[in-house]
Amino acid sequence: MKYYKSYMDRQQISPAVHKTLIHLETRKKSGRLWTKYGALAACAALIIGVGVWRLTPSPARAPTQSGSQLTLDHSGALQDHPLQPDAAQSGAADPGFVVNSPVEGDKLMFPMIPSIDYPDITDQPDVAASRAYAPGSFTVDLTKGDIQTIFWGPEGKPASDHPKAEQGDLPWMLFWDGYALYGRALYDGQGQLTELTLWGEQGQASFDLELRLGALPFTCCIDLNRGDQTSEFNGVQVAGWSQTYDRDGDGQNDYICGSEFMTKNDIGVRFVNQNSLMRAEYVQDGDMDLGGAQTFNALFVRQALTSGLYLDHLKTADSVPAWRDEEFFTLAQARQEADFAPYLPAAEPEDDSAYAGNKDFYGRLSYQEGSQNRLFVRWSRGYDNVEVAVYREGYHSYHLVSPDAPETYDLGLYPIPWCDSVPEEHRETVSHPAFRAEDMSLAIVEARGHEKDTGGMTYSFDVLHPDGTLVTYRCDGMSAQQVWSLVEETL
């Protein structure tokens, strides 16, 4: 208990991550029906392969082939990775657009609404599953034309003089008018489409559409204690569900409605919307807000299963960024990588650990053109790890500090619990400071040390070299002098 309390007292995160976690915590449910299909999809996601673990809520902006804003690092900790300014500026123009429907909307008749069952699963238990992306996976932002082709096919927007057949950017019967719409395709390392996601936002209303060829989209949540509950529309079985709870923590109920199905041309679909702008008495108790969410969802089902969906134009990526993913079993193997060798320890690090036996070594190179180029090595023994990660390029963020401002990095200035003693304006730097290589010294290493919960000292900091290479150090069971020796030989 003493170690647990000591550990928890030391924990702190950046304000940006804290805000995001609060949002994620309020999303306590993410229900899915079709238990057997959901379980298969989750298993498929788990066995795709190991790669960069990413936490990816639907962002309002997303640069092509970039890391997620939040990622799980090599130790399993949640990390905040804002884009570097040069990376943000080098991206293409924002591909999103606001959906525009016909100007004379009053001429459009309201279509027949399918009778889809949306049972309430707000209080239903579920099991979360983790998802990893296969090595070489990459994303491509969709253009407006890409998205339009999904709904109209290669023939494009239909032409007609009839007022009720008028079209805007997308089929009007989607009722997506005014939504800011974005899209992204996920491809494997061979450039084959893995999954496609569209998301739309308009005020408090939003939706997510996931599409996958040949199977239902992957899921990270498996519902328990439910049989298949489906409705039939146009010869297709459609599973639906609804939830009502405060999803975003603003004190007001949110109305979530979802459905999933396989189209006749073998496209797996999951469509989830929240807080539709529609209001309708489409539920037994006459809840206008919930009824609106269900109506909005059912209208999408109708459009998808009457006019169809088309993904042939996105099956294969136009180009595949070069990638490489390789493991190393000795330091000598890792040091064969000439670009990284100058920043790696020349020999196995010394330590003060009381644990007997040789250290376990693990190394991994992760490279993807235009995205990342990282080599990570770790020595483990008992509860102690010595980790060095070298970023030649990539999405890893850093917070530069000056040795002349010890309040931005010196752990000795702040008593435990750090969440109370570290000023908010210094939390990011005190937690993860980066120093220019020319500023590094034994004194800086000493300032970054504190007692480890399981005994001994631990040190953590980043070093930015003149050529832009960033090296991160996380060292347990060592003295400050021993850690400094690892750094000094690379300067």
MOWOGI-V313359 format. One line per field, one symbol per residue. ss: DSSP state (H for helix, E for strand, C for the rest). burial: # if it has 24 or more other C-alpha atoms within 12 Angstrom, else .. Layout:
ss = ???
burial = ???
This chain:
ss = CHHHHHHHHHCCCCHHHHHHHHHHHHCCCCCCCCHHHHHHHHHHHHHCCCCCCEECCCCCCCCCCCCCCEEECCCCCEEECCCCHHHHHHCCCCCCEECCCCCCHHHCCCCCCCCCCCEECCCCCEEECCCCCCCCCEEEECCHHHHHHHHHCCCCCCCCCCHHHCCCCCCHHHCCCCCEEEEEEEECCCCEEEEEEEEEEECCEEEEEEEEECCCCCCCEEECCCCCCEEEECCEEEEEEEEEECCCCCCCCEEEEEEEEECCCCEEEEEEEECCCCCCCCCCCCCHHHHHHHHHHHHHHHHHHHCCCCCHHHCECCCCCCEEEEEECCHHHHCCCHHHHCCCCCCCCCCCCCCCCCCEEEEEEEEECCCEEEEEEEEEECCEEEEEEEEEECCCCCEECCCCCHHHCCHHHCCCCHHHHCCHHHHHHHHCEEEEHHHCCHHHHHHCEEECCCCCEEEEEEEECCCCCEEEEEEECCCHHHHHHHHHCCC
burial = .........#####..#..#......#########.###.######....######.#################...######...#......####.####..........##########.#.#...#######################.............########################.###########...#########.#########....######..##########.##.....###########..############...#......#######################.###.#..##.#.###...#..##.#..######..######.....#.#####################..##################.#..######..#...##..#...############.###..#########...##########...####################.##
